[in-house]
Amino acid sequence: MKKPILIATGNQGKAKEFQQMLGEEWEVQTLADLENPIDVVEDGETFAENAAKKALAFVDQFEGPILADDSGLEVDSLDGAPGIYSARYAGEAKDDEANNTKLLHALEGISDPERGAQFRCVLALVVEGEVKATFDGVVRGTILRAPRGENGFGYDPLFLPDGFNVTTAEMASDEKHQISHRGKALRDAVDYLQRL
């Protein structure tokens, strides 16, 4: 019998990644499976604060473990921006194309060696109404000058991971999960869940 787990997201691309990485043992549910889920205001100052706030927001609506992530892109030459504002970098509409366009514009005139960046993911795990643990994953790379690839979402078409000649949007899902920030954090979370 599969164990239900709530991934506190409405992003179906993210939910699909979680299901693939968690495997057959778990039945991933998302905010779409809840009746009238609240809209959590992500006003924390760190990824960890936002992740914990999102996970705790649904303890009254879901009995099993709840995982919430906050993740984003931190660009070295932009002092870590867009950071916690990654999804709404170009506005509240959370438009991937607009975000990528704004990022490319912000990096105009920045040389290739100065375009270093990292994807960061912090996962918060809530069990029985309290945050049991947080898990942090980072993958380093470079921001390209033009998007490449159709897979993934967000800034994937612009992100060339260190040691690769393809963007995260050009990778097969399995390959991306092996190296991704979310994959790293989730593997640690899965190890923790199996010990509960």
C-alpha positions as CSV (number, residue, x, y, z in Angstrom):
1,M,0.0,0.0,0.0
2,K,1.4,3.4,-1.0
3,K,2.0,5.9,1.7
4,P,0.4,9.3,1.0
5,I,2.6,12.4,1.1
6,L,1.7,16.0,0.4
7,I,4.0,18.1,-1.7
8,A,2.9,21.6,-0.9
9,T,2.9,22.9,-4.4
10,G,0.5,23.7,-7.2
11,N,3.4,23.4,-9.7
12,Q,2.6,20.2,-11.6
13,G,6.1,20.1,-13.1
14,K,7.6,20.1,-9.6
15,A,5.1,17.4,-8.5
16,K,6.0,15.2,-11.4
17,E,9.7,15.5,-10.4
18,F,8.9,14.6,-6.8
19,Q,6.9,11.5,-7.8
20,Q,9.6,10.3,-10.1
21,M,12.2,10.7,-7.3
22,L,10.2,9.3,-4.4
23,G,9.2,6.2,-6.4
24,E,6.4,3.7,-6.2
25,E,6.4,3.5,-2.4
26,W,4.8,7.0,-2.1
27,E,1.6,8.5,-3.4
28,V,2.3,12.1,-4.1
29,Q,-0.6,14.5,-3.6
30,T,-0.4,18.2,-4.3
31,L,-2.4,21.3,-3.3
32,A,-4.7,20.4,-6.3
33,D,-5.9,17.4,-4.2
34,L,-6.9,19.5,-1.2
35,E,-10.3,21.2,-0.8
36,N,-9.8,25.0,-0.9
37,P,-6.0,25.1,-0.1
38,I,-4.9,28.4,1.3
39,D,-2.6,30.6,-0.7
40,V,0.6,30.9,1.4
41,V,2.3,34.2,1.4
42,E,6.0,33.5,1.0
43,D,7.4,36.4,3.0
44,G,10.3,34.6,4.7
45,E,13.8,36.0,4.3
46,T,15.3,32.7,3.4
47,F,14.4,29.6,1.4
48,A,14.2,27.6,4.7
49,E,11.7,30.0,6.2
50,N,9.5,29.9,3.2
51,A,9.6,26.1,2.9
52,A,8.7,25.6,6.6
53,K,5.9,28.2,6.3
54,K,4.4,26.4,3.3
55,A,4.6,22.9,4.9
56,L,3.1,24.0,8.2
57,A,0.2,25.8,6.4
58,F,-1.5,22.5,5.5
59,V,-1.2,20.4,8.8
60,D,-5.0,20.9,9.4
61,Q,-5.8,19.6,5.9
62,F,-3.5,16.6,5.6
63,E,-2.6,13.9,8.1
64,G,0.6,12.4,6.6
65,P,4.0,13.8,6.0
66,I,4.2,17.1,4.2
67,L,7.1,18.3,2.1
68,A,7.5,21.8,0.9
69,D,10.3,23.3,-1.0
70,D,11.5,26.8,-1.7
71,S,14.0,27.0,-4.4
72,G,15.5,29.4,-6.8
73,L,18.5,30.7,-8.8
74,E,21.3,32.6,-7.1
75,V,23.5,34.5,-9.6
76,D,27.0,35.5,-8.3
77,S,27.3,38.7,-10.2
78,L,23.8,39.8,-9.1
79,D,24.6,39.4,-5.4
80,G,22.5,36.2,-5.2
81,A,19.5,37.5,-7.0
82,P,16.9,36.5,-8.0
83,G,17.2,34.2,-5.0
84,I,13.9,33.8,-3.0
85,Y,12.2,35.9,-5.6
86,S,13.1,33.6,-8.5
87,A,9.5,32.6,-9.4
88,R,8.3,36.1,-9.4
89,Y,11.4,37.9,-10.6
90,A,9.6,39.6,-13.5
91,G,6.3,40.0,-11.6
92,E,3.6,38.2,-9.7
93,A,2.5,36.3,-12.8
94,K,5.4,33.9,-12.3
95,D,6.1,33.8,-16.0
96,D,9.1,31.6,-16.9
97,E,9.8,33.4,-20.2
98,A,9.5,36.8,-18.6
99,N,11.8,35.8,-15.8
100,N,14.4,34.4,-18.2
101,T,14.2,37.6,-20.3
102,K,14.7,39.8,-17.3
103,L,17.7,37.7,-16.1
104,L,19.4,37.9,-19.5
105,H,18.8,41.7,-19.5
106,A,20.4,42.0,-16.0
107,L,23.4,40.0,-17.2
108,E,24.0,42.1,-20.4
109,G,27.7,43.1,-20.5
110,I,28.7,40.4,-18.0
111,S,31.5,38.2,-19.3
112,D,31.1,34.4,-19.5
113,P,33.6,33.7,-16.6
114,E,31.5,36.1,-14.4
115,R,28.1,34.4,-15.1
116,G,28.5,31.8,-12.4
117,A,25.3,30.8,-10.5
118,Q,23.7,28.1,-8.5
119,F,20.3,26.5,-8.1
120,R,19.4,26.1,-4.4
121,C,16.6,24.0,-3.0
122,V,15.6,23.8,0.7
123,L,13.0,21.2,1.6
124,A,11.1,21.3,4.9
125,L,9.5,18.1,6.2
126,V,6.6,18.4,8.5
127,V,5.4,15.3,10.4
128,E,2.6,15.4,13.0
129,G,2.4,19.2,12.9
130,E,6.1,20.1,13.4
131,V,9.1,20.7,11.2
132,K,11.2,17.6,11.7
133,A,14.1,18.5,9.4
134,T,15.2,20.6,6.5
135,F,17.3,19.5,3.6
136,D,19.5,21.7,1.4
137,G,20.7,21.0,-2.2
138,V,22.8,23.1,-4.5
139,V,24.1,22.6,-8.0
140,R,26.6,25.1,-9.5
141,G,26.7,26.2,-13.1
142,T,26.8,29.1,-15.6
143,I,24.1,31.3,-17.1
144,L,24.1,31.1,-20.9
145,R,23.4,34.0,-23.2
146,A,20.4,32.3,-24.9
147,P,18.0,29.6,-23.8
148,R,18.5,26.0,-25.0
149,G,16.2,23.0,-24.5
150,E,12.6,22.2,-24.0
151,N,12.6,20.0,-20.9
152,G,12.3,21.3,-17.3
153,F,10.8,24.7,-16.3
154,G,11.9,28.0,-14.8
155,Y,15.5,28.9,-15.6
156,D,16.5,25.4,-16.8
157,P,17.0,26.6,-20.4
158,L,19.6,29.1,-19.3
159,F,21.5,27.0,-16.8
160,L,24.5,25.0,-17.8
161,P,25.6,22.8,-14.9
162,D,29.3,22.6,-14.2
163,G,30.9,19.7,-16.0
164,F,28.2,19.4,-18.6
165,N,27.7,20.7,-22.2
166,V,23.9,20.6,-22.0
167,T,21.5,22.8,-20.0
168,T,19.2,21.3,-17.4
169,A,16.4,21.8,-20.0
170,E,18.3,19.6,-22.5
171,M,18.8,16.7,-20.1
172,A,16.6,13.7,-19.7
173,S,14.6,13.7,-16.5
174,D,16.7,10.9,-14.9
175,E,20.0,12.7,-15.7
176,K,18.6,16.0,-14.3
177,H,17.4,14.3,-11.1
178,Q,20.9,12.9,-10.5
179,I,22.5,16.3,-10.4
180,S,19.7,18.8,-9.6
181,H,19.4,20.8,-6.4
182,R,16.0,19.4,-5.8
183,G,17.3,15.9,-6.4
184,K,20.1,16.3,-3.9
185,A,17.7,17.7,-1.2
186,L,15.0,15.1,-1.9
187,R,17.4,12.1,-1.7
188,D,18.3,13.3,1.8
189,A,14.7,13.7,2.6
190,V,13.8,10.2,1.3
191,D,16.6,8.7,3.4
192,Y,15.1,10.5,6.4
193,L,11.6,9.4,5.7
194,Q,12.7,5.8,5.4
195,R,14.1,6.0,8.9
196,L,10.9,7.4,10.5
